[in-house]
Amino acid sequence: MTSTVTSASRVPQRRILRTAIPGPRSEELAARRRAAVAAGVGSSVPVYAVDADGGVIVDVDGNSLIDLGAGIAVTTVGASDPGVAAAVAEQAAHFTHTCFMVTPYEGYVAVAEKLNELTPGDHEKRTVLFNSGAEAVENAIKVARLATGREAVVAFDNAYHGRTNLTMALTAKTMPYKTGFGPFAPEVYRMPMSYPYRDPLGDDGVAAARRAIAQMETQIGADQLAAMIIEPIQGEGGFIVPAPGFLPTLVDWAREHGVVFIADEVQTGFARTGSWFACDDEGIVPDLITMAKGIAGGMPLAAVTGRAELLDAVHAGGLGGTYGGNPVACAAALAAIETMARADLAGRARAINAAATAKLRALADEVGVIGDIRGRGAMIAVEIVTPGTTDPDPALTKAIASAALAEGVVVLTCGTYGNVIRLLPPLVIGDDLLDEGIGVLADAVRAATR
């Protein structure tokens, strides 16, 4: 695999288990949490972190865990990249906030310039900054509706776009994201996704796109549709990679009918899939692209970048927010992007994929519970099923993740049916640590299926 930047890691890049998981100090903090933190906030890993760097997380009991989750694709450059940490400290020493809508500053402009440069397409672009992926999605929809004068929005099966009212309407999975929180924003329509493992159309992405287009034309009408929004690889829905031709066919139809095509790259963006953006892999150019997660090395920042005529159609004051484009987060973003470019983390993502999927495919030949292995770059999914069927097995999936954690490896689960193990390691994880983490996961699968 390509070389990594972990040789200079501040924290030893080793898996160390000093206690059971969770340890006694994590248990103490869990008790304090129950008395102080709202029960509706869940955590998938019951340990409390005190340090993180490269490909490891250190907990309060001194355990060092291999991180195959990266805070849900956020700590792409590691959780304490020296360049990011230095940029944050330097900016914070000068000022932490003025509000860009009151007294603007260069950092916001510099991030916008960089995103205009990096995102797909060579057309004239504009950027606006926010705090979270959901906020970026909401504002992309606002822009599309104002610019087109239309109201309807299309999202897709298995989609996840956030937890605010509008983004819950766009999200497909009801539990835990939507149950009990309605009514939701109106004029949101759901169309069938290309899910090759479960779709009768299989790898025929053009046919899958035409199926969705036929429904949009009959159920909504192209002249009523402001936007369609889609994750180029669906995240929470199960790391679903649409069949070839699906996205380009949708883009062509949208462009023909004046429908704004929004690529939600909150999870796929910033070298995660082996390119700067997943749209690059597909050869498509969205009208608007939403970004967050990996953008700023763990600092809260999000963005909408897109065609100048769309974003400039909004009246002054129609976009913004008190904290959007916070100067410290902007400094972090510029440093994180510099690290991604200098260390060729897109290339590293491709190398991670090659190494991990080779081991996982060998494991699939050995056990009967892996229905599909998919993904792109360092965004890899293992779909767990009942042997001999395609029936989802969420209980076994949860047991595998728990067994891996007990041995000091953090993996996340996802999927509409809760039966997908997702791997999102920091792109700076070392070869040996990655190999060990995949090995522990493989042993967990073997143990859970005996």
Secondary structure, 3 states (H helix, E strand, C coil): CCCCCHHHCCCCCCCECCCCCCCHHHHHHHHHHHHHCCCCCCCCCCCCEEEEECCEEEECCCCEEEECCHHHHCCCCCCCCHHHHHHHHHHHHHCCCCCCCCCCCHHHHHHHHHHHHHCCCCCCEEEEEECCHHHHHHHHHHHHHHHHCCCEEEEECCCCCCCCHHHHHHCCCCCCCCCCCCCCCCCEEEECCCCCCCCCCCCCHHHHHHHHHHHHHHHCCHHHEEEEEECCCECCCCCECCCCCHHHHHHHHHHHCCCEEEEECCCCCCCCCCCCCHHHHHCCCCCEEEECHHHHCCCCCEEEEEEHHHHCCCCCCCCCCCCCCCHHHHHHHHHHHHHHHHCCHHHHHHHHHHHHHHHHHHHHHHCCCEEEEEEECCEEEEEEECCCCCCECHHHHHHHHHHHHHCCEECEEECCCCCEEEECCCCCCCHHHHHHHHHHHHHHHHHHHC
